[in-house]
Amino acid sequence: MSPLTDILKSRIAEDGPISLHDYMTLALSHPRYGYYTAAEPFGPEGDFLTAPEASQMFGELIGLWAIDVWMKLGSPETFLLIEMGPGNGTLMSDALRSARLMPGFLKAADIRLIEMSPRLQKKQAALLGGYHVKWHTSLADLPEVPIILIANEFFDALPIHQYVRTGTKWHERCVTHDGSDFKFTLSLDSVDVGPAPDSAEGDILESCPMGETLIADISGRLRTSSGAALIIDYGPAEKIMGDSFQAVRKHRHAAPLSHPGEQDLTAHVKFATLKRIAEAHGIEVHGPTPQGLFLERLGIEARHHLLRQKADEAQRKALDAQLRRLTSAAEMGTLFKAMAFAHNMPTPPEGFGN
Ligand SMILES: C[S@@+](CC[C@H](N)C(=O)[O-])C[C@H]1O[C@@H](n2cnc3c(N)ncnc32)[C@H](O)[C@@H]1O
């Protein structure tokens, strides 16, 4: 059992129930025992497999997407190539390998990784050893040059609030401890959730303040410096009511409040909310487009075909499985979606069918 269990229990004993938002924040990013600080999340031995960990084709195509954006921006001599939440660094490593096709892009790219976990920063440094990379924990204080920003499965890892409709009011969903387990409870006071969509008794409304602030910050940066941002994550295209808070451990869904710090916690990304925020800043928004369709438009089938030609029988089977995993509706193809935010680009970024 992680020491985080006792830390959370003491906090609840002293202060009373904590919001789901604060529970998620501590469980994921406690400086010593948080999931991303201490655990080994990725790959077959870890808890889940992200798209770049599933196949090199994913990062390679994102690299080509970024080259296309850079060319549409007029091939600036310097730009920031930013990745938020790079995990093991696999996406960036694959993207930079495919970008060798375009030496001018690599020369112009000032690579910045936004990563809160010192342990993951070390892994990223080891994988990206051949490149000059700088790390940050936020988007503040970056130089004012055009940006190309990538975030894969980053926004789903940010803490959310949940509000439950009880009668005509909304109460925040909180976490308490009953002596043996963590349990959900509701705040005593009601909360003003602003204009909520149509709802019924017991409905759950979610919000992700950090994600919303980040999109506002990214939009502000795009306005002043131009460029594009690509977010790939999972969630519905339109905002809906419902409980999307979930835990994954050893590749299986787990009880969301068990083993804090030892299992991944996520919630659906509210693409419609992010789109509304960016558009309010005067930013062009493309998508959300299902990941499968987005990758097909970027040429995943041609890349798969090329890799297959050089592969033996076992490798071919693996490549076929990777293609299915990334694109089929039964796997990541539909639930995961791509959305791009752009400013000052004469033509839209690739992959959105414009
Ligand atoms: C689900 S992982 C995704 C990893 C990677 N993008 C991939 O697709 O394999 C989330 C990543 O975001 C990082 N992260 C989560 N919250 C963060 C925050 N508030 N600031 C910076 N990094 C954060 C985690 O440490 C981890 O690297």
PDBQT file of the ligand as one rigid body, heavy atoms in Angstrom, charges set to zero:
ROOT
HETATM    1  C1  LIG A 401      -1.111   9.534 -19.633  1.00  0.00    +0.000 C 
HETATM    2  S1  LIG A 401       0.504  10.156 -19.655  1.00  0.00    +0.000 S 
HETATM    3  C2  LIG A 401       0.721  10.400 -21.397  1.00  0.00    +0.000 C 
HETATM    4  C3  LIG A 401       2.128  10.159 -21.839  1.00  0.00    +0.000 C 
HETATM    5  C4  LIG A 401       2.439  10.354 -23.312  1.00  0.00    +0.000 C 
HETATM    6  N1  LIG A 401       1.912  11.569 -23.850  1.00  0.00    +0.000 N 
HETATM    7  C5  LIG A 401       1.989   9.180 -24.129  1.00  0.00    +0.000 C 
HETATM    8  O1  LIG A 401       1.100   9.344 -24.953  1.00  0.00    +0.000 OA
HETATM    9  O2  LIG A 401       2.547   8.098 -23.965  1.00  0.00    +0.000 OA
HETATM   10  C6  LIG A 401       0.399  11.778 -18.985  1.00  0.00    +0.000 C 
HETATM   11  C7  LIG A 401       1.708  12.534 -18.961  1.00  0.00    +0.000 C 
HETATM   12  O3  LIG A 401       1.459  13.873 -18.522  1.00  0.00    +0.000 OA
HETATM   13  C8  LIG A 401       2.311  14.188 -17.411  1.00  0.00    +0.000 C 
HETATM   14  N2  LIG A 401       1.547  15.131 -16.585  1.00  0.00    +0.000 N 
HETATM   15  C9  LIG A 401       0.354  14.898 -15.977  1.00  0.00    +0.000 A 
HETATM   16  N3  LIG A 401      -0.082  16.017 -15.364  1.00  0.00    +0.000 NA
HETATM   17  C10 LIG A 401       0.832  16.987 -15.613  1.00  0.00    +0.000 A 
HETATM   18  C11 LIG A 401       0.933  18.371 -15.272  1.00  0.00    +0.000 A 
HETATM   19  N4  LIG A 401      -0.003  18.964 -14.535  1.00  0.00    +0.000 N 
HETATM   20  N5  LIG A 401       2.005  19.071 -15.707  1.00  0.00    +0.000 NA
HETATM   21  C12 LIG A 401       2.965  18.468 -16.472  1.00  0.00    +0.000 A 
HETATM   22  N6  LIG A 401       2.933  17.150 -16.811  1.00  0.00    +0.000 NA
HETATM   23  C13 LIG A 401       1.881  16.417 -16.397  1.00  0.00    +0.000 A 
HETATM   24  C14 LIG A 401       2.589  12.853 -16.772  1.00  0.00    +0.000 C 
HETATM   25  O4  LIG A 401       3.694  12.859 -15.924  1.00  0.00    +0.000 OA
HETATM   26  C15 LIG A 401       2.780  12.001 -18.041  1.00  0.00    +0.000 C 
HETATM   27  O5  LIG A 401       4.044  12.243 -18.624  1.00  0.00    +0.000 OA
ENDROOT
TORSDOF 0
